[in-house]
Amino acid sequence: MLKVFVDAGFRNASGKGAFAFVIFDSAGNQVAGHATCALGTSNELEYQAAIAGLKRAVEIAGGEKVLLQTDSQLVEKQLLGDYKVRKNHLKPLHATLTELVQRSGAKVEWIPRKQNRAHKLVEQALQKTC
């Protein structure tokens, strides 16, 4: 099973943000990772991280199952249908991610921030390039 960790963050003083994903194979080897500077709300960037990470995981999965792991309870709860998507700016992102999850058969799981292996990439992007 491929594990996809996704995260987003902001640099408070500058208002700049970043999102990242890291993908590990079933042996625990990192097979992909990417961080991008971006504009948007924290929730928008969490969705963008999930979309980018899941798209990349599907490209390399080769039929292998995918587990999408996020520390965003909002994204996880909205994908599971526990929370409604009330903000209009999140609806297209939610629709895109929902379609990707359904098409790929990926599972979605909330994890604590301390366990999110994409967090370090976000921090590095914010410090160096954003």
C-alpha positions in Angstrom: 0.0 0.0 0.0 1.3 3.5 -0.9 1.0 6.0 1.9 0.5 9.6 0.9 1.2 12.2 3.5 -0.1 15.7 2.7 0.2 19.1 4.5 0.0 22.8 4.1 1.3 25.8 6.1 1.8 29.6 6.2 4.5 32.0 7.1 2.5 34.5 9.3 4.6 37.6 8.6 4.6 37.3 4.8 1.2 35.7 4.3 2.8 33.2 1.9 1.8 29.6 2.0 3.1 26.2 0.8 1.7 22.7 0.4 3.5 19.4 0.1 3.1 15.7 -0.3 5.4 12.7 0.4 4.7 9.2 -0.9 6.1 6.0 0.7 5.8 2.5 -0.7 4.8 -0.6 1.3 8.5 -1.1 2.3 8.6 2.4 3.8 10.8 3.9 1.0 10.1 7.4 -0.1 9.1 7.2 -3.8 8.0 10.8 -4.4 7.8 14.1 -2.7 7.0 17.6 -3.7 6.5 21.1 -2.1 5.0 24.1 -3.8 4.6 27.7 -2.7 1.0 28.9 -3.2 -1.7 31.5 -2.4 -5.0 30.6 -0.8 -6.5 29.9 2.6 -5.1 27.2 4.8 -8.0 24.9 3.9 -7.6 25.6 0.2 -3.9 24.6 0.4 -4.7 21.5 2.4 -7.1 20.4 -0.4 -4.4 21.3 -3.1 -1.9 19.2 -1.2 -4.3 16.2 -1.1 -5.2 16.6 -4.8 -1.6 16.8 -5.9 -0.4 14.0 -3.7 -3.2 11.7 -4.7 -2.8 12.4 -8.4 0.9 11.5 -8.2 0.2 8.4 -6.1 -2.3 7.1 -8.7 0.3 7.6 -11.4 2.9 5.4 -9.6 0.6 3.0 -7.8 0.3 0.4 -10.6 -2.8 -1.1 -9.0 -1.5 -0.9 -5.5 -3.9 0.5 -2.8 -3.4 4.1 -1.7 -3.8 5.6 1.8 -4.2 9.4 1.9 -3.1 10.7 5.3 -3.8 14.3 6.4 -3.7 16.3 9.6 -6.5 18.4 8.4 -9.7 17.3 10.2 -11.8 19.5 7.9 -10.6 17.8 4.7 -10.9 14.3 6.2 -14.4 15.0 7.7 -15.6 16.6 4.5 -14.4 13.7 2.4 -16.1 11.2 4.6 -19.3 13.2 4.6 -19.3 14.0 8.3 -19.0 17.8 7.6 -20.8 19.7 4.8 -18.7 21.9 2.5 -20.2 25.3 3.3 -17.5 27.6 1.8 -18.1 28.2 -1.9 -14.3 28.5 -2.6 -13.8 24.9 -1.3 -16.6 23.2 -3.2 -14.6 22.8 -6.5 -11.6 21.5 -4.6 -13.8 19.1 -2.6 -15.4 17.8 -5.8 -12.1 17.2 -7.5 -10.6 15.4 -4.5 -13.8 13.4 -4.0 -13.7 12.2 -7.6 -10.0 11.3 -7.3 -10.7 9.3 -4.1 -13.6 7.5 -5.6 -11.9 6.7 -8.9 -8.7 5.5 -7.2 -10.4 3.7 -4.3 -8.0 5.5 -2.0 -8.7 5.4 1.8 -8.5 8.7 3.7 -7.2 8.9 7.2 -6.7 11.7 9.7 -3.3 11.7 11.5 -1.9 13.9 14.2 0.5 16.7 13.0 3.4 15.0 14.7 3.0 12.0 12.5 2.6 13.9 9.2 5.8 13.2 7.2 4.9 16.0 4.7 5.1 18.7 7.4 8.9 19.0 7.1 8.7 19.7 3.4 6.2 22.5 4.0 8.5 24.1 6.5 11.5 23.8 4.2 9.6 25.4 1.4 8.4 28.3 3.6 11.9 28.9 4.8 13.8 28.7 1.5 11.5 29.6 -1.4 8.2 31.1 -0.4 
